[in-house]
Amino acid sequence: MIKHRVPAALRVLHVDAAREWRGGERQLLLLSRGLRERGVEPLVAARPGSPLLHRLKSEGIATAALAMLSDLDLLAVRRLRRLIATWRPDLVHAHDSRGHSLALAALLGRRGRIPLIVTRRSAAKPRGPLRYGPRVARFIASSAAVRDGLVLGGVNADRITVAYPGVSARPPELPRDWRAECGWTPETVVAGIVGPLAAEGARRQLDDLAGALPHDVAARLGIVVLGGHAHGRDSVAGVPTFRAGYVHDVPHALAGLDLLLHPGGPEGNGTSVIEAMALGVPSVAFEAGGLGEVIIDGVSGTLVPAGDLRAFAARMAALATDAKARRALAAACPERARAFESGVMVDTILAAYRDVLERSAV
């Protein structure tokens, strides 16, 4: 068996079908930027008009506008096959579920086996022998919990690389002033909420969380919902709330918070939590998904049992009423965040690319 040389200057086609600007898209921007700095040539296929496409273009990173309407969008598959044939990447890297399906279909039956890399961010057990079969050369798991879920679903551990989310959050010159924007008093403790409870349709769960807070705590809180559609001022179980929708300048938004709340499930990867830590903002989170790997309980944030909204409300109330405890956690956050600098993420994924190519080169 004779191995050919792995290309010194890699060409990587990234596929992301997201409509919105979320954690995965921030990670893809950081990855593309870091790969280019390391001599790798990235090309990102993304939805026309998507925030990701605009951000990549603004940084001079090569893009291809590709409408991806469903997992079975045959026109998208055909156009992706054409793009692969024309641009001739060394690797294809899919960054979300739809991108995974479309890239897999575009590569099936193609002459010349191009390795497919797939990022996965959910710790739930995967389903689908084709989607998770041997045609995927490597899964990039965003946490050890995600890796364990893949193994539980039958994926061999040697096909998985754990690459934690990376951050490059630097304190903005002027953090977003939520108190002034929302008309709250200077004494208001501003808590931002992300994850499933920030999504559309989670009103009842958010009501349950706010309703479990003692009245004296609710009176001094202001909740900013970061996700879903922007609706402006609101009230949840008597707690003043501002629905900000999806924000593009994430560091600017996070830096204006006193606390970040992440009641996430198995899909929780901690991207927002890490970004908040880098800015000195501690989090309260469920110990689910990758969140328990990111936060050191009682040092850089606080963790509660997954799904226990009452315990979550109790920790949230304790920190809302104890400025000294908040400051102590905030002081330790940047040091913890340094373990998740974007360069670490980029180098880990680049090493996985090269390993895949070396294994497949014959």
PEPEWO-V830673 format. One record per backbone hydrogen bond with DSSP energy under -1.0 kcal/mol. CO is the residue of the C=O (numbers start at 1). NH is the residue of the N-H. E is the energy in kcal/mol with one decimal. If there is no record, write none. Layout:
((CO	NH	E) (CO	NH	E))
//
This chain:
((10	41	-3.4) (11	90	-2.6) (11	91	-1.5) (12	43	-2.2) (13	93	-3.1) (14	45	-3.5) (15	95	-2.8) (22	26	-2.1) (23	27	-2.2) (24	28	-1.9) (25	29	-2.1) (26	30	-2.3) (27	31	-2.7) (28	32	-2.8) (29	33	-2.4) (30	34	-2.6) (31	35	-2.9) (32	36	-2.2) (33	37	-1.8) (35	40	-2.7) (36	39	-1.6) (41	12	-2.3) (43	14	-3.1) (44	64	-2.4) (45	16	-2.4) (46	66	-2.9) (47	50	-1.8) (50	54	-1.9) (51	55	-2.6) (52	56	-2.6) (53	57	-2.3) (54	58	-2.2) (56	61	-2.5) (57	60	-1.6) (62	44	-2.0) (64	46	-1.8) (70	73	-1.3) (72	74	-1.2) (73	77	-2.1) (74	78	-2.4) (75	79	-2.5) (76	80	-2.4) (77	81	-2.5) (78	82	-2.1) (79	83	-2.2) (80	84	-2.4) (81	85	-2.4) (82	86	-2.2) (83	87	-3.0) (84	88	-1.9) (91	13	-2.4) (92	117	-3.3) (93	15	-2.3) (94	119	-2.8) (96	100	-2.4) (97	101	-2.2) (98	102	-2.6) (99	103	-2.6) (100	104	-2.2) (101	105	-2.1) (102	106	-2.4) (103	107	-1.6) (104	108	-1.1) (107	110	-1.7) (115	92	-2.2) (116	137	-1.7) (116	138	-1.2) (117	94	-2.9) (118	140	-2.8) (120	142	-1.7) (128	132	-2.2) (133	136	-1.7) (138	118	-2.3) (139	161	-2.8) (140	120	-2.6) (141	163	-2.8) (143	147	-2.0) (144	148	-2.6) (145	149	-1.9) (146	150	-2.1) (147	151	-2.4) (148	152	-2.3) (149	153	-1.4) (150	155	-2.4) (151	154	-1.8) (156	159	-2.0) (157	160	-1.6) (159	139	-3.1) (161	141	-2.5) (167	342	-2.0) (176	178	-1.4) (177	181	-2.4) (178	182	-2.6) (179	184	-2.4) (185	188	-1.6) (189	222	-2.1) (190	258	-2.9) (190	259	-1.6) (191	224	-2.4) (192	261	-3.7) (193	226	-2.4) (195	198	-1.9) (196	199	-1.3) (199	202	-1.4) (202	206	-2.2) (203	207	-2.5) (204	208	-2.3) (205	209	-2.1) (206	210	-2.6) (207	211	-2.8) (210	213	-1.3) (214	218	-2.5) (215	219	-1.7) (217	220	-1.3) (220	189	-2.9) (222	191	-2.8) (223	242	-2.7) (224	193	-2.8) (225	244	-1.7) (232	243	-2.9) (234	241	-2.7) (236	239	-2.3) (239	236	-2.4) (240	223	-2.6) (241	234	-3.1) (242	225	-2.6) (242	244	-1.0) (243	231	-1.3) (243	232	-2.0) (248	250	-1.4) (249	253	-1.8) (250	254	-3.0) (251	255	-2.6) (252	176	-2.7) (254	257	-2.0) (259	192	-2.6) (260	284	-2.4) (261	194	-2.4) (262	264	-2.1) (262	286	-1.5) (265	268	-2.1) (266	123	-2.2) (268	290	-3.2) (270	274	-3.0) (271	275	-2.4) (272	276	-2.5) (273	277	-2.5) (274	278	-2.4) (276	281	-2.7) (277	280	-1.9) (282	260	-2.1) (283	302	-2.5) (284	262	-3.0) (285	304	-2.0) (286	288	-2.1) (288	291	-1.9) (290	293	-1.1) (290	294	-1.1) (291	295	-2.3) (296	299	-2.6) (296	300	-2.0) (301	298	-2.7) (302	285	-2.2) (304	287	-2.6) (305	308	-1.9) (307	309	-1.3) (308	312	-2.1) (309	313	-2.7) (310	314	-2.1) (311	315	-2.2) (312	316	-2.5) (313	317	-2.5) (314	318	-2.2) (315	319	-2.1) (316	320	-2.0) (317	321	-1.5) (322	326	-1.9) (323	327	-2.4) (324	328	-2.0) (325	329	-2.1) (326	330	-2.7) (327	331	-2.2) (328	332	-1.0) (329	333	-1.1) (332	336	-1.5) (333	337	-2.4) (334	338	-1.2) (336	339	-1.4) (337	340	-2.2) (338	341	-1.1) (340	167	-1.9) (341	344	-1.4) (341	345	-1.2) (342	346	-2.6) (343	347	-2.5) (344	348	-2.1) (345	349	-2.2) (346	350	-2.6) (347	351	-2.1) (348	352	-1.6) (349	353	-2.3) (350	354	-2.3) (351	355	-2.1) (352	356	-2.5) (353	357	-2.4) (354	358	-2.4) (355	359	-2.2) (356	360	-1.8) (357	361	-1.6))
//
